[in-house]
Amino acid sequence: MKLTSRVVKTEELTPNNINTMYSLMEDVYFGTNFDRFKSDLFAKDFVLLLNDNENKIAGFTTLQIFDFEGKIIIYSGDTVIREDVRGEIELMRAWWRFSYKIQQENPSKEVFWLLISKGWRTYKFFPMFLKEYYPSHKHPTPDNIQAFINRLSVKKFGNSYKNGLIIPENPDMLKSGRDDIPEKRMEDKDVKFFLSKNPEFYKGNELVCLAKLHPDNLTKAGKRLLHGVRSDA
């Protein structure tokens, strides 16, 4: 299936776009609420949309960009991909191109990716495409980085932030529950680490993750995405 992607400002979304996006959320999560979804959506600046060959929305990720302590933060909010196109890389290819554009627009500032993971698939974005990220089984989080994560998380999430996790008052919970992790993935070092940090992910708890965005911090896979086939984004 040929997939295309585009980045739009949230205010440019049509009612049909929003309804389709919410329907995708409902397919994956329990506990969704349309008003809460819209409120969260319009707190973001952009949405990266993934479209199938019938031009239907097959996935999306929401994005907010802000300055914190002199650093540019790209915050990834809701990310949902339709089950039949999971494994496709177009969404991530477009994401890397968009994030690189933000880096180029802010040459004098460090740019960081703030990602919250309520599932192992989201967490795996970091080890697949980045050399250094936190938290990781590969290296302990330095004290100064952890302190920065804590300050950023308190600023962004308030009292919902506890010990590296976001524990929402009204969580969206994976319908797949504890069974979301296939048996063949249980010995994956990154998945095991994610479980050690977020053992009750199925309750909607989200692991706060942070990585510096710079071409030098990309893995070979990340560089292929950045410099590969051009997307519509």
C-alpha positions in Angstrom: 0.0 0.0 0.0 1.4 3.4 -1.0 1.3 5.8 2.0 1.8 9.5 1.9 2.3 12.0 4.7 1.8 15.7 5.3 2.2 18.1 8.2 -0.7 20.5 8.9 -1.4 23.1 11.5 -4.0 22.0 13.9 -6.3 24.9 13.0 -6.3 23.7 9.4 -7.9 20.3 10.3 -11.4 19.8 9.0 -14.2 18.3 11.2 -13.9 15.2 9.1 -10.2 14.9 9.8 -10.8 15.2 13.5 -13.6 12.7 13.5 -11.4 10.2 11.6 -8.5 10.7 14.0 -10.7 10.2 17.0 -12.1 7.0 15.4 -8.5 5.7 15.1 -8.0 6.5 18.8 -11.2 4.6 19.7 -10.0 1.5 17.8 -6.9 1.3 19.9 -7.8 2.7 23.3 -10.4 2.4 26.1 -11.3 5.5 28.1 -11.2 7.9 25.2 -13.3 11.1 25.4 -14.0 13.2 22.3 -14.0 16.6 24.1 -10.7 15.7 25.9 -9.3 14.5 22.6 -10.1 17.8 20.9 -8.8 19.9 23.8 -5.5 18.0 23.8 -5.3 18.2 20.0 -5.8 22.0 19.8 -3.1 22.4 22.5 -0.7 21.1 19.9 0.8 23.2 17.0 0.9 20.6 14.2 -0.4 17.2 13.2 1.5 14.8 11.0 -1.1 12.9 9.0 -0.5 9.5 7.3 -2.8 8.8 4.3 -3.4 5.5 2.5 -3.9 5.1 -1.3 -7.5 6.1 -1.0 -6.4 9.3 0.7 -8.0 8.2 4.0 -6.2 9.0 7.3 -4.4 5.9 8.4 -2.4 7.3 11.2 -1.2 10.5 12.9 1.0 12.1 15.5 0.4 15.4 17.2 3.3 17.9 17.8 3.9 20.8 20.0 7.0 23.0 19.8 8.1 25.3 22.6 11.1 26.8 24.3 12.1 25.5 27.7 15.2 26.9 29.5 16.6 28.1 26.1 16.2 24.8 24.4 13.6 23.9 21.7 11.3 21.0 22.7 9.4 19.0 20.1 6.7 17.2 22.1 5.0 14.2 20.6 1.5 13.7 21.9 -1.1 11.2 20.6 0.3 8.8 18.0 -1.9 6.2 16.4 -1.4 4.1 13.3 -4.1 1.9 11.8 -3.3 -1.8 12.4 -3.1 -2.8 8.7 -0.3 -0.3 8.1 1.8 -0.7 11.2 5.3 -1.4 10.3 5.3 1.1 7.5 7.9 3.8 7.9 6.3 6.8 6.1 5.1 8.4 9.3 8.6 8.3 10.9 10.3 9.4 7.7 8.1 12.5 7.6 8.6 13.0 11.3 12.4 13.1 10.9 12.2 15.5 8.0 9.9 17.8 10.0 12.2 17.6 13.1 15.3 18.4 10.9 13.5 21.4 9.5 13.0 22.6 13.1 16.7 22.1 13.8 17.6 24.1 10.8 15.3 26.9 11.8 17.0 27.1 15.2 20.7 26.8 14.5 21.8 28.5 17.7 19.7 26.3 20.0 19.7 22.6 21.1 16.6 20.7 20.0 15.1 17.9 22.0 12.4 15.3 21.4 10.1 14.8 24.3 8.2 11.5 23.8 5.8 9.9 26.3 5.4 6.1 25.8 2.4 4.1 27.0 3.4 1.2 24.7 6.6 -0.6 23.7 6.1 0.3 20.0 6.3 4.0 20.7 9.4 3.5 23.0 11.1 1.5 20.2 11.3 4.7 18.1 14.2 5.8 20.2 16.6 2.8 20.1 15.8 2.2 16.4 16.7 5.7 15.2 18.8 7.4 18.0 22.2 6.6 19.5 21.7 8.4 22.8 18.4 8.8 24.5 17.0 8.6 28.0 16.0 6.4 29.8 17.9 3.5 28.2 19.3 0.1 29.2 22.5 1.1 27.4 23.6 3.8 29.7 22.4 5.4 33.0 20.8 8.8 32.7 23.3 11.5 33.9 22.1 13.5 36.9 22.0 16.8 35.0 19.9 15.2 32.2 17.5 13.6 34.8 17.2 16.9 36.6 16.3 18.6 33.2 13.7 15.9 32.5 12.2 16.3 35.9 11.9 20.1 35.5 10.5 19.8 32.0 8.0 17.2 33.0 6.8 19.1 36.1 6.4 22.2 33.9 4.5 20.3 31.1 2.5 17.7 33.1 2.3 19.1 36.6 1.2 16.7 39.4 0.6 13.9 36.8 4.4 13.4 36.7 5.8 10.9 39.2 9.1 9.1 39.1 9.6 9.3 35.4 6.1 8.4 34.5 2.9 10.4 33.6 0.0 8.9 35.5 -3.1 10.5 34.0 -6.2 11.2 36.0 -8.3 10.1 33.1 -6.1 7.7 31.1 -6.5 6.2 27.6 -5.8 2.5 28.0 -4.6 0.1 25.4 -7.4 -2.3 24.4 -4.8 -5.0 24.0 -3.9 -4.6 27.7 -1.1 -6.7 29.1 -1.2 -8.8 25.9 0.0 -5.8 23.8 3.6 -7.3 23.9 3.9 -10.4 21.7 5.8 -13.3 23.3 8.5 -13.1 20.7 9.3 -9.5 21.9 9.5 -10.4 25.6 13.3 -11.0 25.4 14.0 -7.8 23.4 16.3 -5.7 25.6 14.5 -2.5 24.9 11.1 -4.0 25.5 12.3 -5.5 28.8 13.7 -2.2 29.8 10.4 -0.4 29.0 8.5 -2.9 31.1 10.9 -2.4 34.0 10.3 1.4 33.9 6.6 1.3 33.0 5.2 -2.1 34.3 1.6 -0.8 34.4 1.6 0.6 30.9 -1.7 -1.1 30.3 -3.3 1.2 32.8 -2.4 4.2 30.6 0.8 5.2 32.4 3.3 6.8 30.1 7.1 6.7 30.3 8.8 10.1 29.8 11.6 9.9 27.2 14.0 12.5 26.0 16.6 12.7 23.3 18.7 15.4 21.6 17.9 15.8 18.0 20.9 16.2 15.8 22.2 14.4 12.7 25.2 13.1 14.7 22.8 11.4 17.1 21.1 9.3 14.4 21.6 5.6 13.9 22.1 4.3 10.4 18.4 3.6 10.2 17.7 7.2 11.3 20.0 8.6 8.6 18.4 6.5 6.0 15.0 7.9 7.0 16.3 11.5 7.0 18.1 11.2 3.6 15.9 8.7 1.9 12.9 8.9 -0.4 11.2 12.3 -0.2 7.7 12.4 1.4 4.9 14.9 0.9 5.5 16.4 4.3 
